[in-house]
């Protein structure tokens, strides 16, 4: 299961600055998506070979002082419930505040792995001030300067040690994992219930982690896969937390725990900004993707409606391309099984592996006809291509990888898609030096 690290603390202690610092630690593998909802920040980071996701809970609170603390309190509790580990950030200049103490009490009762991060330490004198935070009883305090990066190496060393082993979870799952994601009220739960409804043939249901992401085995009509359920809230009779933030964290868990994501949108609303943010999140995590347009029964149609609607969607999601789009009505149970078929086809595409000899025979002839343009008198010679066995990542070995343009990489990707079915699958074209 994926590890999510939440940065918590009161406003203006440097949460967003630390977020930016952590997600820039390894530029090569960092992805950042802002705006999944409101100004929420989600990023991917890596340290010592351990990948994890980072949630910045900063910038969320709006309103007067009377709602201020209450909303922060809600958010801290959600972060504690949904995260693998917490970075509790405090300000050495202001010292311990009553709210810091309250957050510390919540974290301590939760027994969730956590580290205290004493920020704004830009001198040895200020480092000594961080000692007062030991009173929280949460273990070691890590003095840092999020702006300069001082001390963040030691912090990350400690962080990766407390992260749960992401190999744990569902025992050696070899069958596909499918997640239904999207904005609230587009019909995700209805589709889940329709698929798992009265005739359901469920082998088992497994609670995956303490975050109670539910993975349900779907096995009927010739299909066998895990349905990664983001609606874990169905188990909660009363949900007092901020539902928007809660749903964001659920969505992130679902995407990272899945092989294929079905992004559900509302036919009446079309593609909105939040849909694009979720789509970007799926693509950056290199997951398989299909777009499911629900409530198609509410749209007045003629013979051209579906085609025109699909064109509008593809225009809206550009530059994302080669993504299957399916129109359904969960209410009328129209084409809901087709959604399963599409998900399985995308999974098949995602796991497709092209033999190295075949790949080289095809692509080297393409490259010979249309070689990379010379840059500064330098000629790029691509000598060998291979595909990683685990995903659609194609490694091109050449003499001067730094001179291969993004436009040429897109050209190679298009040529791969022309020859092989990778519909719904992000393709990564990477250049590596080989003399």
C-alpha positions as CSV (number, residue, x, y, z in Angstrom):
1,X,0.0,0.0,0.0
2,X,1.2,3.5,-0.7
3,X,2.7,5.7,2.1
4,X,1.2,9.1,2.6
5,X,3.0,11.7,4.8
6,X,0.9,14.6,6.0
7,X,2.4,17.8,7.2
8,X,0.3,19.2,10.0
9,X,0.6,22.2,12.3
10,X,-0.9,25.7,12.8
11,X,-0.8,28.4,10.1
12,X,2.4,30.2,9.2
13,X,4.9,27.7,10.7
14,X,6.2,26.8,7.2
15,X,4.2,23.8,6.2
16,X,4.0,24.8,2.5
17,X,7.7,25.7,2.4
18,X,8.6,22.3,3.9
19,X,6.3,20.6,1.3
20,X,8.1,22.4,-1.5
21,X,11.4,21.4,-0.1
22,X,10.5,17.7,0.3
23,X,9.0,17.3,-3.1
24,X,12.0,18.9,-4.7
25,X,14.4,16.5,-3.0
26,X,14.8,14.3,-6.0
27,X,13.9,16.3,-9.1
28,X,13.9,13.3,-11.4
29,X,11.0,11.6,-9.8
30,X,9.1,14.5,-8.3
31,X,5.5,15.2,-9.3
32,X,3.4,17.9,-7.9
33,X,-0.3,18.5,-8.4
34,X,-1.9,21.5,-6.9
35,X,-5.6,22.1,-6.7
36,X,-7.1,18.6,-6.5
37,X,-9.5,20.5,-4.3
38,X,-9.2,24.2,-3.5
39,X,-5.5,24.9,-2.9
40,X,-4.6,21.4,-1.7
41,X,-1.1,20.3,-2.6
42,X,-0.1,16.8,-3.3
43,X,3.4,15.7,-4.2
44,X,5.6,12.7,-4.7
45,X,9.0,12.4,-3.1
46,X,11.8,9.9,-2.6
47,X,14.6,9.4,-0.2
48,X,17.1,6.5,0.0
49,X,15.0,4.5,-2.5
50,X,11.8,4.9,-0.6
51,X,8.9,6.6,-2.4
52,X,6.2,8.4,-0.5
53,X,3.5,10.9,-1.1
54,X,3.3,14.2,0.7
55,X,0.1,16.2,1.6
56,X,0.4,19.8,2.6
57,X,-2.5,20.6,4.9
58,X,-1.6,24.4,4.8
59,X,-3.6,27.2,3.4
60,X,-6.9,25.4,4.0
61,X,-8.4,27.5,6.8
62,X,-10.6,30.5,5.8
63,X,-12.9,32.5,7.9
64,X,-13.1,34.2,11.2
65,X,-11.2,33.2,14.4
66,X,-14.2,31.4,15.8
67,X,-14.1,28.8,13.0
68,X,-10.3,28.9,12.6
69,X,-9.2,26.6,15.3
70,X,-12.2,24.2,14.9
71,X,-11.4,23.7,11.2
72,X,-7.7,23.1,11.8
73,X,-8.6,20.6,14.5
74,X,-10.8,18.7,12.0
75,X,-8.1,18.7,9.4
76,X,-5.5,17.4,11.8
77,X,-7.8,14.5,12.8
78,X,-8.4,13.6,9.2
79,X,-4.7,13.7,8.4
80,X,-4.0,11.5,11.3
81,X,-6.6,8.9,10.2
82,X,-5.6,8.8,6.6
83,X,-1.8,9.1,6.7
84,X,1.0,6.6,7.2
85,X,3.1,9.1,9.1
86,X,2.9,12.7,10.3
87,X,5.3,15.6,10.2
88,X,4.3,17.9,13.0
89,X,5.8,21.3,12.3
90,X,6.3,24.0,14.9
91,X,8.0,27.4,15.0
92,X,11.1,27.8,17.1
93,X,10.8,31.6,17.1
94,X,7.3,31.6,18.6
95,X,7.9,28.6,20.8
96,X,5.2,26.3,22.2
97,X,1.6,27.6,21.8
98,X,-1.6,26.2,23.2
99,X,-2.6,24.9,19.8
100,X,0.7,23.2,19.3
101,X,0.0,21.4,22.6
102,X,-3.5,20.4,21.4
103,X,-2.2,18.9,18.2
104,X,0.5,17.1,20.1
105,X,-2.1,15.6,22.4
106,X,-4.1,14.4,19.4
107,X,-1.1,12.8,17.7
108,X,0.1,11.1,20.9
109,X,-3.4,9.5,21.5
110,X,-3.5,8.3,17.9
111,X,-0.2,6.4,18.3
112,X,0.4,7.3,14.6
113,X,4.1,7.4,13.6
114,X,5.2,11.1,13.8
115,X,8.2,13.4,13.9
116,X,8.4,16.9,15.4
117,X,9.9,19.4,13.0
118,X,11.2,22.6,14.6
119,X,11.3,25.0,11.7
120,X,13.0,28.4,11.2
121,X,16.3,27.2,12.7
122,X,18.8,29.3,10.8
123,X,21.5,29.5,13.5
124,X,23.1,27.4,16.2
125,X,21.4,29.7,18.8
126,X,18.0,29.0,17.5
127,X,18.7,25.2,17.3
128,X,19.0,25.3,21.1
129,X,15.4,26.8,21.3
130,X,14.0,23.5,19.7
131,X,14.6,21.7,23.0
132,X,11.4,23.0,24.5
133,X,9.4,20.9,22.1
134,X,10.5,17.7,23.8
135,X,7.8,18.4,26.4
136,X,5.3,17.1,23.9
137,X,6.6,13.5,24.6
138,X,6.6,12.6,20.9
139,X,10.2,11.6,20.7
140,X,13.1,13.3,18.8
141,X,12.8,16.9,17.6
142,X,14.4,17.7,14.3
143,X,15.5,21.3,13.9
144,X,15.4,22.5,10.3
145,X,15.2,25.5,8.0
146,X,12.6,24.7,5.4
147,X,13.7,27.7,3.3
148,X,17.4,26.8,3.1
149,X,17.1,23.0,3.5
150,X,19.3,22.9,6.5
151,X,18.6,19.7,8.6
152,X,16.1,18.2,6.1
153,X,18.5,15.3,5.3
154,X,18.4,14.1,8.9
155,X,14.7,14.6,9.0
156,X,14.2,12.4,5.9
157,X,16.5,9.7,7.2
158,X,14.3,9.5,10.3
159,X,11.1,9.7,8.2
160,X,11.8,6.7,6.0
161,X,12.6,4.6,9.1
162,X,9.2,5.1,10.6
163,X,7.2,4.6,7.4
164,X,5.3,1.3,7.3
165,X,6.6,-1.4,4.9
166,X,4.6,-0.8,1.8
167,X,5.0,-4.4,0.8
168,X,2.5,-5.3,3.4
169,X,-1.2,-5.3,2.7
170,X,-3.0,-7.6,0.4
171,X,-1.0,-10.8,0.2
172,X,0.8,-11.0,-3.1
173,X,-2.0,-9.5,-5.2
174,X,-1.4,-10.6,-8.7
175,X,-4.8,-9.8,-10.1
176,X,-5.7,-6.3,-11.3
177,X,-6.7,-3.5,-8.9
178,X,-9.4,-1.1,-10.2
179,X,-10.4,2.2,-8.6
180,X,-13.5,4.3,-9.4
181,X,-12.5,7.9,-8.8
182,X,-14.0,11.4,-9.4
183,X,-15.7,14.4,-7.9
184,X,-18.4,14.0,-5.3
185,X,-21.9,13.1,-6.5
186,X,-20.9,11.8,-9.9
187,X,-22.2,8.3,-9.2
188,X,-19.1,6.4,-7.9
189,X,-20.9,4.7,-5.1
190,X,-23.8,3.9,-7.3
191,X,-21.6,2.2,-9.8
192,X,-19.8,0.3,-7.1
193,X,-23.1,-0.9,-5.7
194,X,-24.4,-1.8,-9.1
195,X,-21.3,-3.9,-9.8
196,X,-21.3,-5.6,-6.4
197,X,-25.1,-5.7,-6.0
198,X,-27.6,-8.4,-5.6
199,X,-26.0,-11.0,-7.8
200,X,-22.5,-10.3,-6.5
201,X,-20.1,-13.2,-6.3
202,X,-17.6,-11.9,-3.8
203,X,-14.8,-14.2,-2.7
204,X,-13.6,-12.0,0.2
205,X,-13.4,-8.5,1.4
206,X,-10.1,-7.3,2.9
207,X,-9.4,-4.3,5.0
208,X,-6.1,-3.3,3.6
209,X,-4.6,-1.0,6.2
210,X,-5.4,1.1,9.3
211,X,-6.6,3.7,6.9
212,X,-9.4,1.2,6.2
213,X,-9.2,1.4,2.4
214,X,-11.6,-1.4,1.4
215,X,-10.5,-3.9,-1.3
216,X,-13.3,-6.1,-2.5
217,X,-12.8,-9.1,-4.8
218,X,-15.0,-9.0,-7.9
219,X,-15.3,-12.3,-9.5
220,X,-18.0,-12.9,-12.1
221,X,-18.8,-12.8,-15.8
222,X,-15.3,-14.0,-16.6
223,X,-13.6,-11.1,-14.7
224,X,-11.5,-11.3,-11.6
225,X,-10.1,-8.1,-10.0
226,X,-9.9,-6.1,-6.7
227,X,-12.2,-3.1,-6.6
228,X,-10.3,-0.4,-4.6
229,X,-13.1,1.3,-2.7
230,X,-12.7,5.0,-1.9
231,X,-16.0,5.1,-0.1
232,X,-14.7,3.7,3.2
233,X,-17.0,6.3,4.7
234,X,-19.9,3.8,4.1
235,X,-18.7,2.2,7.4
236,X,-19.1,5.5,9.2
237,X,-22.6,6.3,10.3
238,X,-21.6,9.8,11.3
239,X,-18.9,11.7,9.5
240,X,-18.1,15.0,11.1
241,X,-14.8,15.7,9.3
242,X,-14.4,18.0,6.3
243,X,-15.7,15.8,3.5
244,X,-13.8,17.6,0.8
245,X,-10.4,17.0,2.3
246,X,-11.4,13.5,3.3
247,X,-12.4,12.7,-0.2
248,X,-9.1,14.0,-1.5
249,X,-7.1,11.7,0.7
250,X,-9.3,8.8,-0.2
251,X,-8.8,9.6,-3.9
252,X,-5.0,9.6,-3.5
253,X,-5.0,6.3,-1.7
254,X,-7.2,4.8,-4.3
255,X,-5.1,6.0,-7.2
256,X,-1.9,4.9,-5.7
257,X,-3.3,1.5,-4.7
258,X,-4.7,0.7,-8.1
259,X,-3.5,-0.5,-11.5
260,X,-6.4,1.1,-13.4
261,X,-8.5,4.1,-12.6
262,X,-12.0,4.7,-13.9
263,X,-12.4,8.5,-13.8
264,X,-16.1,9.1,-13.5
265,X,-17.5,12.5,-14.7
266,X,-21.1,13.9,-14.8
267,X,-22.5,14.2,-18.3
268,X,-24.4,17.3,-17.2
269,X,-21.4,19.1,-15.9
270,X,-18.8,17.9,-18.4
271,X,-15.1,18.0,-17.6
272,X,-14.4,20.4,-14.7
273,X,-11.1,21.6,-13.2
274,X,-11.2,19.1,-10.4
275,X,-11.6,16.3,-13.0
276,X,-8.5,17.5,-14.8
277,X,-6.5,17.6,-11.5
278,X,-7.5,14.0,-10.8
279,X,-6.7,13.0,-14.3
280,X,-3.2,14.6,-14.0
281,X,-2.7,12.7,-10.7
282,X,-3.5,9.4,-12.4
283,X,-1.2,10.1,-15.3
284,X,1.7,11.2,-13.1
285,X,1.4,8.0,-11.1
286,X,1.5,6.1,-14.4
287,X,-1.8,4.3,-13.8
288,X,-4.1,2.9,-16.5
289,X,-7.1,5.2,-17.2
290,X,-10.5,5.2,-18.8
291,X,-13.1,8.1,-18.6
292,X,-16.6,7.0,-17.6
293,X,-19.3,9.6,-18.4
294,X,-22.3,8.9,-16.1
295,X,-25.9,10.2,-16.2
296,X,-25.9,9.9,-20.0
297,X,-29.7,9.2,-19.7
298,X,-30.2,12.9,-18.7
299,X,-28.8,14.3,-21.9
300,X,-31.0,15.1,-24.9
301,X,-29.4,13.2,-27.8
302,X,-29.4,12.8,-31.5
303,X,-27.2,10.7,-33.7
304,X,-24.2,13.0,-33.3
305,X,-24.4,13.8,-29.6
306,X,-22.0,11.1,-28.3
307,X,-19.4,11.9,-31.0
308,X,-19.6,15.7,-30.3
309,X,-19.5,15.1,-26.6
310,X,-16.4,12.9,-26.9
311,X,-14.6,15.5,-29.0
312,X,-15.3,18.2,-26.4
313,X,-13.9,15.9,-23.7
314,X,-10.8,15.1,-25.7
315,X,-10.3,18.8,-26.4
316,X,-10.7,19.6,-22.7
317,X,-8.2,16.9,-21.5
318,X,-5.5,17.7,-24.0
319,X,-2.6,17.0,-24.1
320,X,-3.7,13.7,-22.6
321,X,-4.7,11.4,-25.4
322,X,-5.5,7.8,-26.3
323,X,-7.8,7.5,-23.4
324,X,-11.0,5.3,-23.7
325,X,-14.2,7.2,-23.1
326,X,-17.5,5.4,-22.3
327,X,-21.0,6.8,-21.8
328,X,-23.1,5.0,-19.2
329,X,-26.2,5.4,-17.0
330,X,-25.8,3.8,-13.6
331,X,-29.4,4.6,-12.8
332,X,-30.7,2.7,-15.9
333,X,-27.8,0.2,-15.7
334,X,-26.8,1.1,-19.2
335,X,-23.4,-0.2,-20.3
336,X,-22.1,-0.6,-16.7
337,X,-20.6,-4.0,-17.5
338,X,-19.0,-2.4,-20.5
339,X,-17.1,-0.3,-17.9
340,X,-15.6,-3.5,-16.4
341,X,-14.7,-4.7,-19.9
342,X,-12.9,-1.4,-20.6
343,X,-11.1,-1.5,-17.3
344,X,-9.8,-5.0,-18.0
345,X,-8.7,-4.0,-21.5
346,X,-6.8,-1.1,-20.2
347,X,-5.1,-3.4,-17.7
348,X,-4.2,-5.8,-20.5
349,X,-2.7,-2.8,-22.3
350,X,-0.8,-1.7,-19.2
351,X,0.8,-5.1,-18.8
352,X,1.6,-5.5,-22.5
353,X,5.3,-6.2,-23.0
354,X,6.8,-5.9,-26.5
355,X,9.7,-8.3,-27.2
356,X,13.0,-6.5,-27.4
357,X,13.9,-7.8,-30.8
358,X,10.5,-6.8,-32.2
359,X,10.7,-3.4,-30.6
360,X,14.1,-2.7,-32.1
361,X,13.2,-4.0,-35.6
362,X,10.3,-1.6,-35.7
363,X,11.6,1.5,-34.0
364,X,15.1,1.5,-35.4
365,X,13.6,1.5,-38.9
366,X,11.3,4.4,-37.9
367,X,14.3,6.3,-36.4
368,X,16.4,5.7,-39.5
369,X,13.7,7.3,-41.7
370,X,13.1,10.2,-39.2
371,X,16.2,10.7,-37.1
372,X,16.5,13.3,-34.3
373,X,17.4,16.7,-35.5
374,X,21.0,17.7,-35.1
375,X,21.6,20.3,-32.3
376,X,24.7,22.5,-32.2
377,X,26.3,20.2,-34.9
378,X,25.7,17.2,-32.7
379,X,24.1,14.1,-34.2
380,X,22.1,11.8,-31.9
381,X,22.4,8.1,-32.7
382,X,19.9,5.8,-31.0
383,X,21.4,2.3,-30.9
384,X,19.1,0.2,-28.8
385,X,15.6,0.2,-27.3
386,X,14.1,-1.9,-24.5
387,X,10.9,-1.9,-22.5
388,X,10.8,-2.3,-18.7
389,X,8.8,-5.5,-17.9
390,X,6.7,-3.8,-15.3
391,X,5.2,-0.9,-17.2
392,X,5.0,1.1,-20.4
393,X,8.4,2.6,-19.9
394,X,10.7,2.5,-23.0
395,X,14.4,3.1,-22.6
396,X,16.2,4.4,-25.6
397,X,20.0,4.1,-25.5
398,X,21.9,6.7,-27.4
399,X,25.1,8.7,-27.5
400,X,23.8,12.1,-26.6
401,X,20.5,11.8,-24.6
402,X,20.6,15.5,-23.5
403,X,20.1,16.6,-27.1
404,X,16.9,14.6,-27.7
405,X,14.0,17.1,-27.6
406,X,10.6,16.6,-26.0
407,X,9.0,16.9,-29.4
408,X,11.0,13.9,-30.7
409,X,10.1,11.9,-27.6
410,X,6.4,12.6,-28.3
411,X,7.0,11.5,-31.9
412,X,8.4,8.2,-30.7
413,X,5.5,7.7,-28.3
414,X,3.1,8.3,-31.1
415,X,4.9,5.7,-33.3
416,X,4.7,3.2,-30.4
417,X,1.0,3.8,-30.0
418,X,0.5,3.4,-33.8
419,X,2.0,-0.1,-33.7
420,X,0.8,-1.4,-30.4
421,X,-2.4,-1.0,-28.3
422,X,-1.5,1.1,-25.3
423,X,-4.8,2.9,-25.1
424,X,-5.5,4.2,-21.6
425,X,-1.8,3.8,-20.6
426,X,0.7,6.6,-20.0
427,X,3.9,5.9,-22.0
428,X,7.2,7.1,-20.7
429,X,10.0,7.6,-23.3
430,X,13.4,7.9,-21.6
431,X,16.8,8.4,-23.0
432,X,19.9,6.9,-21.5
433,X,23.5,7.3,-22.5
434,X,25.3,4.4,-24.3
435,X,28.6,5.0,-26.0
